[in-house]
């Protein structure tokens, strides 16, 4: 006979089922809230930002290469040294170029004096022509006077014949003097000493010799840091040989390689936040999108992909995007070429173009350290011309 304790309680079975339903309902609500939050984050924040860690610091690498053949006698800077624009980096043995420069100076001085001789010859021929013309006038007067006397029978016909011969000789002398003057004048017409072709040719040779001598000293075109020094003392260098590089670290930029699917809303001028692995996330750089690449990285690779082959596999391509950095931020936290960075582009501003619309209005990078060489050469030429010119009439031409 069954006791009351052996009889099952009907109300105890539904309790676990109600707890399970409550947990499932709570999980569903949590998923709905998480989905709504993710959708809200994407709509308000996520869709307006694109980021990549495939980004590296890049900059100008100014190669120092000689323009003439020479033997290295001095090295003014080594790897890691700071150099200023115009500072001497390398010096060649100047003996050969010095001799060539002195020879060019002598040729210019000789040319100036020879041209002065041409002007003086013209003046002498003008005086000679005037003398011949005076002799011609005298011979013509003598002939006319003797002709009158011969008509009256006062002198013999032979004397009149001699006078006619003297007149012919005087006319020939005038014509010859006039021809010589014309030939000499053709060598100096419409010129001054400094603009005479002979002087200009000698001046061009001197200018080239001066530049060759000046180029025995290699200077830094820009202010920056020395890298990749390979030159050694006593080395014989040919034009175009790489010796070292100068890198201006205050003018670096970021080359960020974004996936092609990230470029739809990217525009020039959009703000960018950058962090470098060197300093971590504590240091943030502000930049702007400077340009979007004209092609993908694989299209410009040394060995482009051959997609026409049978083993083709679609790969998402990356396009380089150049990001401009503020020089003020680089002063406090300098970057080096090749460092890894993480960039994040804010896509809210859609007013900029995707490609540049105007060509550059001025050179993006220039140097004036070489201009002084031509100025000094021109000053030397002007001094030599002045020193070898006369102080009288010829010097005024």
Helices and strands as residue ranges (DSSP letters): G 4-6, H 15-44, G 46-48, E 49-58, E 61-65, E 70-75, E 82-83, E 88-92, H 95-152, H 157-186, H 197-214, E 217-219, E 224-227, E 236-237, E 242-247, G 249-251, E 253-259, G 260-262, E 271-276, G 280-282, E 285-296, E 318-325, H 327-332, E 340-346, H 371-387, G 394-396
